[in-house]
């Protein structure tokens, strides 16, 4: 994106007419991080098509460059990643800056835990508040040393060394912690095993297989899974086609669903069954969503999505579904504000420790926009009346990209404009959000 196209400072969204168009969203953030990390370890040159060029992913790219990988963007928009081999990372000259990205931080902490040097990590003010104990604990059990601020917070240092394989049962289901442990196991002798109580997004397992790693997944009778990785095997370069990010598509799908008369098609959306909870939930609320041309690319299910506007109804969202849509709850709260009746969304404690306390921040902003709700420790109960919210508020984003985009979606149909205090945070995951939405008929300025 051109520098002059980037958004900074306050951004306002006001009521639009029906949205319409046929578009692509940026590449999946989770897969983009992993393609750079595994491509940076693989023997040979990996071509990555559709990489998300947001600030979060670019932090991962720069960190991998600092540790010896060659990562170059081609003129046609593809990326070439030449790896150093498993065990071939070099000590970085400076601090590994993670910006706002908890994913980059936790995955790369696992990656460097087996490297024989010190790795210093830092990030922005938001990331410095986020707890890292959930990854520090298993890495310490494997033999790495983590030195951090109080509360296991950034900035911190990972002192890597020869690790011992472990069998680690996740206290709480988390794809980031699972992936951190598996990445630490890549250069660890023997078999590293992670047991998760509930299935979490499996991009790491899929992509490890894509690069030739020996990974097995066993389904347990209680619904959990056992993932095992054979360590100290070389990875081989493999082309990666990154699908559109379902988390980004959720903003477009919600906007189309809440604005009557809308008709929007989103191409090449990732439909991993462990990531599609938001689309299931919008469908349960009565949204008109049609999935077209389902196919498989690089081990991931992909398809096109057509969404038409209409009346939504309040529902009780199953708490068990949270793990498949935890990042999409802020925009689901917006959908609930437009629905007829009460929408109950509980079991969301994880939202308290994201880029912001997303439950508290969304509750405060929604109330300021005239939405009736009840805030619980583990979620929100929103009372909609099928009428557009009043709007008219300026919302503090708390450096959270999903908060910013969610309230801009709210403003597309509200009676009065909605303003967010800082639009620059959207660059972390959805560069070009404003331009893309306006191309569909939104009025964001």
N, C-alpha and C positions, 0 to 999 in steps of 0.2 A: 504494500500500500504506500502511496506517496505520503511524504511527511505532512503536506498541507491538508491531506484528507483525514488525518488523525483527529480524534475528538479530545478536547481538554476543557476543564472547567465545568460549570453547570450546564446541564442539558435538559430540555423540556420536551414533553410529548403532549399533543393535544388531539382531540377527537378527530378521527378520520372517517372516510367513507369505507365501503367494503374493500378488503384487500384482495388483490389478484395478481397472479404471476406464476412463473415456472423457474425455480431457482435451485442453486446448490448452496449448502452451508459449508463453513470451513471444516477441515479434516478433524477426525476424532482426536481429542487431546490425549486420552490415555494411550491410544495406539501410537500417536506421534512420539511421545516420550520414549516408549519402549522400542520403537524402530530405530531411534538414534542410539539408545544405550546398547541394544543387542547388535546393531550394525557396527557400532564402534568397537565391539569385541570380536566380531566375526572375521575370519580369514577371507580376504578378497574385498570387492567393492559392492556395496548394497545400493540399489537405486530405490528411492522412496518417492512415490507419486501421491500427491494430495496432502502433503505434510501441513499441519496447522502452523502457520507462521505467527502465532501469538507470542506474547512476551514470556509466558511460562515455558513454552517449548524451546524458545530461543535460549533461555537460561540453561536448559539441558544440553543443547548443542554446544554452547560455549564451554560448559564444564567438561564435556567429552573431548573437545579440542585441547583444553588445558592438560588433559591426561593422555594426549598422544594421538587420538583419532583425527583423521582428516575428513572434514565435513564441508562440502561446497554446494551452494545453490547454483543450479544451471540456469541459463537464459530462458529455457522453456518452463521453468517453475519446478522441475524435479530436483531432488537433492541426491548427491552421491556421498556415501559414507564408507570410508576405507578404514577397516578395523585393525586393531593391534594384537588380536588373539587373546584368548582367555589367559589371565595371568600376566598380560603384557602392558598394563597401565603404567604410566609414568607419574612421578610425583608432581602435582601442579605447582607452578611458581607462585601463585597468589591464592587468595581466598576464592572459594567456589560460591558465587553469588546466585542465590536461588530466587530472588525477587519475591513474588507473592505465591510461589508454587509449592504447596505442601507435597504434591505428588513427586516433583523433581527431588525435593529434599529427602523424602523417605526412601525412594528407590535408589538414589545415588549413595545414601548412607550405607545401604546394603551392599552396593557394588564395591565400594572402597574398603569395606571391612576386612577383606582378605588381601588387600594390597599392602606391601611392607613399607608404609610411610604414613605420615600424618596428613589428614585432609581437614582443612578449616572451612566451615560452612557459615554463611550469613544470609540474611534476607531483609525484606522490608519490615516496617513496623508491625504489620498484621501477622506476618510469619513468625516474628519474634515472640508473639503471644501464644503460639500454638504448641501443645505438648508433644514432645518427641519420645516420651517414656515408652510408648507402645512399640517403637522399633528399637530403642536402646536396650530394652530388656532381653529380647532374643539375641541381638547381636553380642551383648555381653556374655550370654550363656555359651555362644560359639567361640568366645575368646577375644573379641575386639574390646577396646577400651574407649568409652565415650566420656568426654569431659565437657560439661555444659554449665550454663547458668542454673540457678535454682529452679526447680520444677522441670528439669530436663528440657530447657528451652534454648533456642538460638540466641546468640551465636554459639557454636560448639565445635569440638574437634573429635574426629574419629581416628584413633590410632589402630591401623590395621596390622594384622599378623597372620601366620598360618592358623586357620580355624579348624575346629572340630565339627563334624556334622551332628545335627541334633534332630530330635523329633519334637516339634513344637506345636502345642495345641493353643490356638488363638483364644484368648479370654472373651473377645468380642469379634464377630465376623468383620474382617477388613481386608479388602483387596490390596491396599497399600502395604499393610504389614506382611501379608502373605508374599507379595512380590519382593519386598525387601529381603526376607529370609531366603527366598529362592535365588535371588541375585547373589547373595552372600555365598550360597552353596555352589555357584558355578565354578569357583576356583578352590573348592574344599573337597578333600578326598572322601570317597564313600558316598552314601546316600543321605541327602537332606530331606526331611519330611515335614510338611505342614498339615495340621488337622484343623479344618474350619467347621464351626458348629452349623453354619448355613452356607449354601453356595454363594460366593461373591463373583463379581465380574472376572472372567477368566482370560482376559487378553494376554496376560503374561504366559500362561500355560500354552495358549494357542500359538503365540509368536515364538516361544522357545522351540516348540516342535517345528515351526516353519524354518527356523535357522538350524535345525538338525539335532537339537538337544534330546536326550532320553528322559521324557517326562511321563509319569503314569498318574492316572486319576482314578480313585476307587470311591464309589458311592456307598455311603453307610446307611444302615436301616433307619437311623434316626434323622435322616435328611442331610447330614453333614457330608463332608468329602475329605479324603486323604490324598494329598498331592506329594509325589516323591520325585526327586531329581537326582540323577547320577552326576556327580561332580567331576571336574577336571577333564572334560571332553571339549574338543574344539568345536566352535560354531562355524558355519559356512555361510557366506554372503547369499542373500536371497532377496529378490525384488519384493517390495511391499507396496500395495495399493491401499492407502488409508481412506476408509469411507467417511462420509459426512458425520459429524459428531451428533449423536442423538440428544445430548444435553443442549447443544445449540439449536437443533431442529425443534426442541420443545418450546422455545420462545416463539418461533414462527407458527407452530401448530396451535399453541394456546391463543395467540393473537388472532389467527384465522377463526378459531372456534368461538371466540367471544364476540366477534363483530359480525352481525347479521349480513348475509349476502356475500360473504367472503368465499373465495375459491382459490386456494394456493396449492401448488404441487412442489414438493421438496424432493430433489433427486439424490440418489446414491446415499441414503441414510443408513447408518449402521443399525442393525436390528438384532444384535446379540440378545438372546432370550434372558440373560442376566442383567440387561440394561434397559429393557423396554417397558418398565413399569409405568412410566408417565403416560405412554400411549394407551396402555390397557386401562388406566384410570380415567383418562379423558373420554375413552370409549364408554366406560361404565357410567360416566356423567352425561352421556347422550351426544357426545361430539361425533360428527360425521367424518370418520377417518377411513380411508381406503388404502390398503397396501398393494402395490403393483410390482410386477417383475422381480420377484424375490430370487436372489442368486447368492452364490458363495464366492468370496474373494479373500485370498490369504487366510483361509480357515474361519472367516467371519461371515455371518449372514448379512446381506445388504439388500435394500429394496428402495422403491420410490413411494412417496406418501402424498396422497391428495386429501386436503382438509377443507371442509366447507363450514361456513358459519351457521349458527343456530342456537337454540335455547339449551343451556346446561341445567342439570338438576343436582342438588346436594346429595352426597352419599357418605357412607362410612368407609373410609379407605382401610383395607386390611393392614394392620401393623406389620405383618410378615412381608408385605410388599416393599417396605421402606428400603431394604438393602438393594433393590433393583432400580431405585429412583431417588436415592438420598439427595443428590445434587439438584434434582428438578423440583423439590418441594417449594422453593420460593415462588416459582412461576405457577405451580399448582395452587398455592394460596391465592394468587391473583385470579385464576379460573374460578375458584370457590367464591370469590367476592362477587362474581357475575352470575352465579348459579341461583336457581330457585330452591330455597330450602337450606338446611344445615349440612355442612360438610365437616366431618370429624376426621382429623389426621393426627394420630398419636403413635407412640413408639419411636419418636424422632430425637432421642437424647443426643445423637451424634451431631445434630445441627447446632448444638450449643458450642462446639469446638471446631467449627469450620473457619473460613477466612474471617468471619465475624460470628457473634451469637445470632444465627439466622432466625431463630424463633423470636427473640426479643426485638431485633431490628425490624423484621417484617411486621410484627405485631404493632410496634410504635408507628411505622409508616402507614400501615393499613388504617389504623384508628384515625390518624391525621387526615386520611382521605375519606373518612366517613363510613368505614366498614365496621360492622358490628361483629365482635369476636370475643372469645375467651382464651386467654393464654394459660396453658398448662406447662408443667415442668418438661413434659416430653412431647409437646406439639401445640397445635391450635385447633379450636373449634370455631368455624366461621359461619355466620348466619347471613346468607344471601337472600335477596328478595326479587331476583330476576331483573332488577333495574340497574343501570350503570351507576357505579359509585360516584360520589360527589367530586372526588379529586381535590385539586386546589392546593396541595401541600408541596413543600420542599423537603425532600427526604435525604437524610445523611446515609451515604453508602457504607461508611466504615471501611473503606478500601476493599469492598467486596463486589466483584464483577457481576455476580448473579443477582445481588440486591439491586444494582443499578439497572440491569436489563429488565428485571421483573417489574419494577415500577414504571419504566418507560412503556412496557406492554400495557400496564394498567391504564396509563394516560391515553392510550389510543382509543379508548371507548368511554372514558369518564366524562362527567359533565364539564368539569373545569380542567385545565392543563395540570400535569404533574411534572415536577422538576426534581432531578437528582443533583446532588451538590458537586459531583465529580464524575464526568463521563470517561476520563482517561483510563479508569480501572477496567473498562470493557476490553481494552487491548490485550489483557492477559489471556483471554480465551476466545474472543470473537472479534477479531479485527474487521472493521467494515460493517459492524452491526447497524449503525445508523443509516449508512448508505443503502444497505440491502433492504432494510425495513421500508425506507422511503421509496425504493424502487417498486415496492408492492402497493404503495398508496398511503403509507403512514405519514404522519406529520411530526417529525422530530427535528429539533433545531437547537 
